[in-house]
Amino acid sequence: MFGDLRVVLAAVGVKLPSLAVDWTSAGTTGVVLIELGAAAPAEVAKLVDALRKGARA
């Protein structure tokens, strides 16, 4: 799933440089979380645009 997220984001031109699996939470709680991290405003705008287009589809 994590790799799929990176591929799908790249397909719509979005790069989240801090995208990673949060292994600390997984080890502590047993729940694997995906860390979306920090992103430049331009990347966030691209992500929002892609989500809006997907919501309309």
N, CA, C and O of each residue as an XYZ file, in Angstrom:
228
protein
N       0.821     -1.194      0.000
C       0.000      0.000      0.000
C       0.864      1.257      0.000
O       0.569      2.209     -0.722
N       1.924      1.270      0.798
C       2.794      2.447      0.867
C       3.409      2.760     -0.487
O       3.427      3.914     -0.917
N       3.915      1.729     -1.160
C       4.485      1.926     -2.488
C       3.457      2.405     -3.483
O       3.749      3.239     -4.340
N       2.238      1.870     -3.369
C       1.148      2.299     -4.251
C       0.860      3.779     -4.063
O       0.624      4.494     -5.036
N       0.877      4.242     -2.822
C       0.607      5.652     -2.543
C       1.646      6.529     -3.223
O       1.307      7.529     -3.855
N       2.898      6.153     -3.092
C       3.968      6.937     -3.718
C       3.801      6.967     -5.244
O       3.991      8.010     -5.871
N       3.446      5.825     -5.833
C       3.267      5.732     -7.290
C       2.083      6.584     -7.742
O       2.184      7.310     -8.731
N       0.966      6.501     -7.029
C      -0.225      7.273     -7.398
C       0.040      8.769     -7.250
O      -0.358      9.557     -8.108
N       0.702      9.159     -6.177
C       1.035     10.575     -5.999
C       1.939     11.058     -7.135
O       1.743     12.148     -7.672
N       2.918     10.247     -7.492
C       3.825     10.625     -8.585
C       3.068     10.748     -9.903
O       3.381     11.609    -10.725
N       2.079      9.894    -10.101
C       1.300      9.929    -11.342
C       0.527     11.231    -11.508
O       0.250     11.652    -12.631
N       0.179     11.867    -10.396
C      -0.527     13.153    -10.475
C       0.418     14.319    -10.193
O      -0.019     15.453     -9.998
N       1.722     14.024    -10.174
C       2.718     15.082    -10.041
C       2.966     15.575     -8.632
O       3.463     16.686     -8.447
N       2.630     14.769     -7.629
C       2.809     15.174     -6.230
C       3.973     14.399     -5.630
O       4.044     13.175     -5.738
N       4.887     15.135     -4.995
C       6.006     14.501     -4.302
C       5.998     14.956     -2.846
O       6.193     16.133     -2.546
N       5.768     13.997     -1.950
C       5.848     14.270     -0.518
C       7.196     13.728     -0.044
O       7.344     12.521      0.147
N       8.175     14.608      0.145
C       9.532     14.150      0.425
C       9.692     13.392      1.739
O      10.633     12.613      1.889
N       8.797     13.608      2.683
C       8.915     12.943      3.983
C       8.007     11.726      4.111
O       7.869     11.180      5.206
N       7.391     11.293      3.030
C       6.491     10.150      3.052
C       7.245      8.914      3.542
O       8.273      8.537      2.980
N       6.718      8.287      4.599
C       7.412      7.129      5.175
C       6.464      6.326      6.053
O       5.405      6.809      6.454
N       6.857      5.106      6.341
C       6.128      4.290      7.306
C       6.610      4.693      8.696
O       7.812      4.815      8.929
N       5.679      4.898      9.609
C       6.013      5.256     10.991
C       6.208      3.977     11.792
O       5.277      3.482     12.428
N       7.426      3.446     11.753
C       7.713      2.183     12.423
C       7.695      2.323     13.939
O       7.479      1.335     14.642
N       7.916      3.530     14.459
C       7.873      3.745     15.906
C       6.478      3.462     16.434
O       6.320      2.761     17.434
N       5.467      4.002     15.768
C       4.083      3.741     16.190
C       3.745      2.267     16.052
O       3.065      1.693     16.902
N       4.224      1.664     14.981
C       3.948      0.246     14.768
C       4.520     -0.581     15.915
O       3.867     -1.498     16.414
N       5.739     -0.254     16.327
C       6.369     -0.995     17.406
C       5.734     -0.743     18.757
O       5.703     -1.632     19.608
N       5.226      0.469     18.960
C       4.646      0.847     20.240
C       3.193      0.407     20.376
O       2.787     -0.117     21.413
N       2.420      0.623     19.327
C       0.976      0.371     19.411
C       0.516     -0.857     18.639
O      -0.592     -1.350     18.848
N       1.361     -1.344     17.756
C       0.959     -2.451     16.902
C       0.183     -2.010     15.679
O      -0.244     -2.838     14.874
N      -0.002     -0.700     15.540
C      -0.733     -0.141     14.404
C       0.274      0.557     13.486
O       1.014      1.442     13.917
N       0.288      0.152     12.237
C       1.194      0.770     11.267
C       0.531      2.033     10.730
O      -0.600      1.992     10.246
N       1.241      3.154     10.819
C       0.753      4.427     10.296
C       1.672      4.898      9.175
O       2.862      4.584      9.154
N       1.106      5.646      8.258
C       1.894      6.245      7.188
C       2.099      7.714      7.539
O       1.136      8.458      7.727
N       3.344      8.119      7.624
C       3.708      9.502      7.928
C       3.738     10.273      6.620
O       4.552      9.988      5.742
N       2.847     11.253      6.492
C       2.801     12.059      5.273
C       3.851     13.156      5.308
O       4.282     13.633      4.258
N       4.265     13.560      6.490
C       5.363     14.503      6.652
C       5.055     15.908      6.182
O       3.904     16.286      5.961
N       6.114     16.654      6.041
C       6.015     18.043      5.621
C       6.041     18.115      4.097
O       6.660     17.287      3.429
N       5.361     19.118      3.569
C       5.346     19.314      2.121
C       5.262     20.800      1.816
O       4.673     21.577      2.568
N       5.850     21.165      0.724
C       5.787     22.558      0.271
C       4.346     22.894     -0.124
O       3.606     22.024     -0.582
N       3.954     24.153      0.056
C       2.592     24.546     -0.297
C       2.204     24.189     -1.732
O       1.051     23.838     -1.984
N       3.123     24.271     -2.656
C       2.808     23.925     -4.051
C       2.458     22.446     -4.175
O       1.570     22.089     -4.949
N       3.136     21.582     -3.428
C       2.830     20.150     -3.458
C       1.473     19.877     -2.840
O       0.711     19.051     -3.342
N       1.171     20.562     -1.761
C      -0.136     20.398     -1.111
C      -1.246     20.848     -2.053
O      -2.296     20.210     -2.125
N      -1.020     21.941     -2.772
C      -2.017     22.422     -3.732
C      -2.261     21.381     -4.823
O      -3.402     21.172     -5.234
N      -1.192     20.724     -5.299
C      -1.349     19.668     -6.312
C      -2.136     18.488     -5.742
O      -2.978     17.908     -6.426
N      -1.857     18.141     -4.493
C      -2.559     17.030     -3.849
C      -4.041     17.351     -3.695
O      -4.894     16.512     -3.986
N      -4.349     18.556     -3.242
C      -5.744     18.975     -3.097
C      -6.451     18.942     -4.444
O      -7.589     18.482     -4.537
N      -5.790     19.422     -5.479
C      -6.381     19.413     -6.822
C      -6.686     17.982     -7.271
O      -7.761     17.712     -7.806
N      -5.745     17.075     -7.054
C      -5.949     15.675     -7.447
C      -7.099     15.050     -6.663
O      -7.898     14.305     -7.228
N      -7.189     15.343     -5.383
C      -8.287     14.809     -4.563
C      -9.635     15.360     -5.013
O     -10.627     14.633     -5.064
N      -9.662     16.645     -5.338
C     -10.921     17.233     -5.828
C     -11.363     16.580     -7.143
O     -12.539     16.262     -7.321
N     -10.423     16.388     -8.047
C     -10.748     15.745     -9.317
C     -11.252     14.319     -9.095
O     -12.198     13.879     -9.749
N     -10.621     13.613     -8.178
C     -11.057     12.249     -7.856
C     -12.419     12.207     -7.208
O     -13.201     11.290     -7.457
N     -12.710     13.190     -6.381
C     -14.022     13.240     -5.704
C     -15.141     13.508     -6.702
O     -16.274     13.070     -6.503
N     -14.825     14.221     -7.767
C     -15.832     14.532     -8.784
C     -16.063     13.380     -9.750
O     -17.091     13.320    -10.425
N     -15.102     12.469     -9.812
C     -15.184     11.366    -10.794
C     -16.259     10.366    -10.419
O     -16.463      9.382    -11.130
